[in-house]
Amino acid sequence: VPEAVGEYAQGVQSPREVFFWMLTLECGIRSAQTHLEWLEDVIERIKNQQHPSE
């Protein structure tokens, strides 16, 4: 995650602000990863016809 911050962290004078901003960024990344994992599972279940026919 630190490499994703780039120039933002360099321009901020408060290490505390950077810390909490990083936590927010990490939360967003983990949420997106979890969502993608779920979507991949859904696609596989549909491909394998694990759904009721009607």
PDB file as gemmi writes it, atoms N, CA and C in Angstrom:
CRYST1    1.000    1.000    1.000  90.00  90.00  90.00 P 1                      
ATOM      1  N   VAL A   1       0.814  -1.211   0.000  1.00  0.00           N  
ATOM      2  CA  VAL A   1       0.000   0.000   0.000  1.00  0.00           C  
ATOM      3  C   VAL A   1       0.851   1.267   0.000  1.00  0.00           C  
ATOM      4  N   PRO A   2       1.970   1.313   0.703  1.00  0.00           N  
ATOM      5  CA  PRO A   2       2.753   2.562   0.708  1.00  0.00           C  
ATOM      6  C   PRO A   2       3.133   3.052  -0.683  1.00  0.00           C  
ATOM      7  N   GLU A   3       3.449   2.143  -1.601  1.00  0.00           N  
ATOM      8  CA  GLU A   3       3.829   2.572  -2.942  1.00  0.00           C  
ATOM      9  C   GLU A   3       2.654   3.184  -3.705  1.00  0.00           C  
ATOM     10  N   ALA A   4       1.440   2.858  -3.303  1.00  0.00           N  
ATOM     11  CA  ALA A   4       0.254   3.414  -3.963  1.00  0.00           C  
ATOM     12  C   ALA A   4      -0.001   4.864  -3.567  1.00  0.00           C  
ATOM     13  N   VAL A   5       0.592   5.297  -2.478  1.00  0.00           N  
ATOM     14  CA  VAL A   5       0.364   6.655  -1.982  1.00  0.00           C  
ATOM     15  C   VAL A   5       1.138   7.673  -2.801  1.00  0.00           C  
ATOM     16  N   GLY A   6       2.333   7.302  -3.214  1.00  0.00           N  
ATOM     17  CA  GLY A   6       3.130   8.154  -4.076  1.00  0.00           C  
ATOM     18  C   GLY A   6       3.420   9.523  -3.510  1.00  0.00           C  
ATOM     19  N   GLU A   7       3.135  10.536  -4.307  1.00  0.00           N  
ATOM     20  CA  GLU A   7       3.464  11.914  -3.950  1.00  0.00           C  
ATOM     21  C   GLU A   7       2.605  12.450  -2.811  1.00  0.00           C  
ATOM     22  N   TYR A   8       1.454  11.844  -2.579  1.00  0.00           N  
ATOM     23  CA  TYR A   8       0.565  12.351  -1.528  1.00  0.00           C  
ATOM     24  C   TYR A   8       1.267  12.385  -0.176  1.00  0.00           C  
ATOM     25  N   ALA A   9       1.876  11.276   0.208  1.00  0.00           N  
ATOM     26  CA  ALA A   9       2.514  11.180   1.521  1.00  0.00           C  
ATOM     27  C   ALA A   9       3.670  12.161   1.656  1.00  0.00           C  
ATOM     28  N   GLN A  10       4.357  12.426   0.573  1.00  0.00           N  
ATOM     29  CA  GLN A  10       5.486  13.354   0.625  1.00  0.00           C  
ATOM     30  C   GLN A  10       5.024  14.786   0.859  1.00  0.00           C  
ATOM     31  N   GLY A  11       3.830  15.119   0.396  1.00  0.00           N  
ATOM     32  CA  GLY A  11       3.325  16.478   0.531  1.00  0.00           C  
ATOM     33  C   GLY A  11       2.609  16.753   1.838  1.00  0.00           C  
ATOM     34  N   VAL A  12       2.387  15.726   2.635  1.00  0.00           N  
ATOM     35  CA  VAL A  12       1.666  15.887   3.900  1.00  0.00           C  
ATOM     36  C   VAL A  12       2.673  15.975   5.038  1.00  0.00           C  
ATOM     37  N   GLN A  13       2.506  16.956   5.876  1.00  0.00           N  
ATOM     38  CA  GLN A  13       3.445  17.183   6.974  1.00  0.00           C  
ATOM     39  C   GLN A  13       3.139  16.332   8.204  1.00  0.00           C  
ATOM     40  N   SER A  14       1.937  15.797   8.292  1.00  0.00           N  
ATOM     41  CA  SER A  14       1.520  15.075   9.488  1.00  0.00           C  
ATOM     42  C   SER A  14       1.621  13.561   9.293  1.00  0.00           C  
ATOM     43  N   PRO A  15       2.537  12.904   9.991  1.00  0.00           N  
ATOM     44  CA  PRO A  15       2.621  11.446   9.919  1.00  0.00           C  
ATOM     45  C   PRO A  15       1.316  10.787  10.380  1.00  0.00           C  
ATOM     46  N   ARG A  16       0.627  11.437  11.308  1.00  0.00           N  
ATOM     47  CA  ARG A  16      -0.653  10.907  11.793  1.00  0.00           C  
ATOM     48  C   ARG A  16      -1.686  10.885  10.660  1.00  0.00           C  
ATOM     49  N   GLU A  17      -1.746  11.960   9.888  1.00  0.00           N  
ATOM     50  CA  GLU A  17      -2.689  12.023   8.769  1.00  0.00           C  
ATOM     51  C   GLU A  17      -2.362  10.959   7.730  1.00  0.00           C  
ATOM     52  N   VAL A  18      -1.086  10.794   7.436  1.00  0.00           N  
ATOM     53  CA  VAL A  18      -0.670   9.764   6.477  1.00  0.00           C  
ATOM     54  C   VAL A  18      -1.054   8.384   6.995  1.00  0.00           C  
ATOM     55  N   PHE A  19      -0.839   8.136   8.283  1.00  0.00           N  
ATOM     56  CA  PHE A  19      -1.169   6.842   8.883  1.00  0.00           C  
ATOM     57  C   PHE A  19      -2.647   6.508   8.688  1.00  0.00           C  
ATOM     58  N   PHE A  20      -3.521   7.452   9.035  1.00  0.00           N  
ATOM     59  CA  PHE A  20      -4.951   7.178   8.934  1.00  0.00           C  
ATOM     60  C   PHE A  20      -5.418   7.128   7.478  1.00  0.00           C  
ATOM     61  N   TRP A  21      -4.799   7.913   6.620  1.00  0.00           N  
ATOM     62  CA  TRP A  21      -5.130   7.845   5.205  1.00  0.00           C  
ATOM     63  C   TRP A  21      -4.750   6.472   4.655  1.00  0.00           C  
ATOM     64  N   MET A  22      -3.607   5.953   5.099  1.00  0.00           N  
ATOM     65  CA  MET A  22      -3.164   4.623   4.671  1.00  0.00           C  
ATOM     66  C   MET A  22      -4.138   3.542   5.129  1.00  0.00           C  
ATOM     67  N   LEU A  23      -4.655   3.676   6.346  1.00  0.00           N  
ATOM     68  CA  LEU A  23      -5.638   2.703   6.828  1.00  0.00           C  
ATOM     69  C   LEU A  23      -6.886   2.717   5.950  1.00  0.00           C  
ATOM     70  N   THR A  24      -7.323   3.907   5.569  1.00  0.00           N  
ATOM     71  CA  THR A  24      -8.490   4.032   4.700  1.00  0.00           C  
ATOM     72  C   THR A  24      -8.228   3.402   3.338  1.00  0.00           C  
ATOM     73  N   LEU A  25      -7.056   3.657   2.792  1.00  0.00           N  
ATOM     74  CA  LEU A  25      -6.678   3.076   1.506  1.00  0.00           C  
ATOM     75  C   LEU A  25      -6.618   1.554   1.598  1.00  0.00           C  
ATOM     76  N   GLU A  26      -6.025   1.045   2.665  1.00  0.00           N  
ATOM     77  CA  GLU A  26      -5.928  -0.400   2.866  1.00  0.00           C  
ATOM     78  C   GLU A  26      -7.314  -1.029   2.958  1.00  0.00           C  
ATOM     79  N   CYS A  27      -8.219  -0.380   3.648  1.00  0.00           N  
ATOM     80  CA  CYS A  27      -9.592  -0.880   3.766  1.00  0.00           C  
ATOM     81  C   CYS A  27     -10.244  -0.971   2.391  1.00  0.00           C  
ATOM     82  N   GLY A  28     -10.075   0.050   1.582  1.00  0.00           N  
ATOM     83  CA  GLY A  28     -10.652   0.042   0.241  1.00  0.00           C  
ATOM     84  C   GLY A  28     -10.084  -1.062  -0.628  1.00  0.00           C  
ATOM     85  N   ILE A  29      -8.785  -1.262  -0.546  1.00  0.00           N  
ATOM     86  CA  ILE A  29      -8.137  -2.313  -1.336  1.00  0.00           C  
ATOM     87  C   ILE A  29      -8.632  -3.686  -0.901  1.00  0.00           C  
ATOM     88  N   ARG A  30      -8.695  -3.919   0.399  1.00  0.00           N  
ATOM     89  CA  ARG A  30      -9.155  -5.222   0.888  1.00  0.00           C  
ATOM     90  C   ARG A  30     -10.620  -5.469   0.546  1.00  0.00           C  
ATOM     91  N   SER A  31     -11.428  -4.430   0.618  1.00  0.00           N  
ATOM     92  CA  SER A  31     -12.841  -4.568   0.245  1.00  0.00           C  
ATOM     93  C   SER A  31     -12.970  -4.939  -1.225  1.00  0.00           C  
ATOM     94  N   ALA A  32     -12.193  -4.284  -2.074  1.00  0.00           N  
ATOM     95  CA  ALA A  32     -12.229  -4.578  -3.507  1.00  0.00           C  
ATOM     96  C   ALA A  32     -11.763  -6.007  -3.786  1.00  0.00           C  
ATOM     97  N   GLN A  33     -10.715  -6.448  -3.097  1.00  0.00           N  
ATOM     98  CA  GLN A  33     -10.217  -7.815  -3.280  1.00  0.00           C  
ATOM     99  C   GLN A  33     -11.272  -8.840  -2.873  1.00  0.00           C  
ATOM    100  N   THR A  34     -11.923  -8.604  -1.746  1.00  0.00           N  
ATOM    101  CA  THR A  34     -12.958  -9.515  -1.270  1.00  0.00           C  
ATOM    102  C   THR A  34     -14.125  -9.558  -2.242  1.00  0.00           C  
ATOM    103  N   HIS A  35     -14.503  -8.408  -2.758  1.00  0.00           N  
ATOM    104  CA  HIS A  35     -15.593  -8.342  -3.723  1.00  0.00           C  
ATOM    105  C   HIS A  35     -15.235  -9.119  -4.987  1.00  0.00           C  
ATOM    106  N   LEU A  36     -14.017  -8.968  -5.474  1.00  0.00           N  
ATOM    107  CA  LEU A  36     -13.586  -9.702  -6.667  1.00  0.00           C  
ATOM    108  C   LEU A  36     -13.566 -11.211  -6.428  1.00  0.00           C  
ATOM    109  N   GLU A  37     -13.121 -11.638  -5.257  1.00  0.00           N  
ATOM    110  CA  GLU A  37     -13.123 -13.066  -4.931  1.00  0.00           C  
ATOM    111  C   GLU A  37     -14.538 -13.614  -4.949  1.00  0.00           C  
ATOM    112  N   TRP A  38     -15.475 -12.859  -4.374  1.00  0.00           N  
ATOM    113  CA  TRP A  38     -16.871 -13.281  -4.348  1.00  0.00           C  
ATOM    114  C   TRP A  38     -17.424 -13.370  -5.766  1.00  0.00           C  
ATOM    115  N   LEU A  39     -17.131 -12.368  -6.598  1.00  0.00           N  
ATOM    116  CA  LEU A  39     -17.622 -12.373  -7.975  1.00  0.00           C  
ATOM    117  C   LEU A  39     -17.073 -13.559  -8.761  1.00  0.00           C  
ATOM    118  N   GLU A  40     -15.808 -13.891  -8.554  1.00  0.00           N  
ATOM    119  CA  GLU A  40     -15.223 -15.048  -9.231  1.00  0.00           C  
ATOM    120  C   GLU A  40     -15.928 -16.329  -8.807  1.00  0.00           C  
ATOM    121  N   ASP A  41     -16.273 -16.435  -7.536  1.00  0.00           N  
ATOM    122  CA  ASP A  41     -17.003 -17.591  -7.023  1.00  0.00           C  
ATOM    123  C   ASP A  41     -18.396 -17.666  -7.651  1.00  0.00           C  
ATOM    124  N   VAL A  42     -19.068 -16.541  -7.747  1.00  0.00           N  
ATOM    125  CA  VAL A  42     -20.399 -16.498  -8.357  1.00  0.00           C  
ATOM    126  C   VAL A  42     -20.333 -16.952  -9.812  1.00  0.00           C  
ATOM    127  N   ILE A  43     -19.357 -16.458 -10.550  1.00  0.00           N  
ATOM    128  CA  ILE A  43     -19.209 -16.838 -11.958  1.00  0.00           C  
ATOM    129  C   ILE A  43     -19.011 -18.343 -12.087  1.00  0.00           C  
ATOM    130  N   GLU A  44     -18.163 -18.916 -11.254  1.00  0.00           N  
ATOM    131  CA  GLU A  44     -17.921 -20.364 -11.293  1.00  0.00           C  
ATOM    132  C   GLU A  44     -19.187 -21.145 -10.969  1.00  0.00           C  
ATOM    133  N   ARG A  45     -19.929 -20.692  -9.978  1.00  0.00           N  
ATOM    134  CA  ARG A  45     -21.163 -21.384  -9.593  1.00  0.00           C  
ATOM    135  C   ARG A  45     -22.190 -21.338 -10.720  1.00  0.00           C  
ATOM    136  N   ILE A  46     -22.271 -20.222 -11.418  1.00  0.00           N  
ATOM    137  CA  ILE A  46     -23.200 -20.119 -12.545  1.00  0.00           C  
ATOM    138  C   ILE A  46     -22.723 -20.993 -13.699  1.00  0.00           C  
ATOM    139  N   LYS A  47     -21.429 -20.970 -13.988  1.00  0.00           N  
ATOM    140  CA  LYS A  47     -20.882 -21.817 -15.057  1.00  0.00           C  
ATOM    141  C   LYS A  47     -21.137 -23.296 -14.776  1.00  0.00           C  
ATOM    142  N   ASN A  48     -21.032 -23.686 -13.507  1.00  0.00           N  
ATOM    143  CA  ASN A  48     -21.231 -25.081 -13.109  1.00  0.00           C  
ATOM    144  C   ASN A  48     -22.700 -25.411 -12.885  1.00  0.00           C  
ATOM    145  N   GLN A  49     -23.561 -24.484 -13.232  1.00  0.00           N  
ATOM    146  CA  GLN A  49     -25.010 -24.648 -13.120  1.00  0.00           C  
ATOM    147  C   GLN A  49     -25.432 -25.069 -11.718  1.00  0.00           C  
ATOM    148  N   GLN A  50     -24.891 -24.413 -10.732  1.00  0.00           N  
ATOM    149  CA  GLN A  50     -25.241 -24.702  -9.344  1.00  0.00           C  
ATOM    150  C   GLN A  50     -26.473 -23.919  -8.897  1.00  0.00           C  
ATOM    151  N   HIS A  51     -27.206 -23.411  -9.852  1.00  0.00           N  
ATOM    152  CA  HIS A  51     -28.407 -22.634  -9.545  1.00  0.00           C  
ATOM    153  C   HIS A  51     -29.646 -23.451  -9.895  1.00  0.00           C  
ATOM    154  N   PRO A  52     -30.774 -23.155  -9.249  1.00  0.00           N  
ATOM    155  CA  PRO A  52     -32.017 -23.844  -9.604  1.00  0.00           C  
ATOM    156  C   PRO A  52     -32.404 -23.526 -11.055  1.00  0.00           C  
ATOM    157  N   SER A  53     -33.029 -24.475 -11.720  1.00  0.00           N  
ATOM    158  CA  SER A  53     -33.397 -24.263 -13.120  1.00  0.00           C  
ATOM    159  C   SER A  53     -34.498 -23.220 -13.272  1.00  0.00           C  
ATOM    160  N   GLU A  54     -35.355 -23.095 -12.288  1.00  0.00           N  
ATOM    161  CA  GLU A  54     -36.406 -22.069 -12.331  1.00  0.00           C  
ATOM    162  C   GLU A  54     -36.667 -21.507 -10.970  1.00  0.00           C  
TER     163      GLU A  54                                                      
END                                                                             
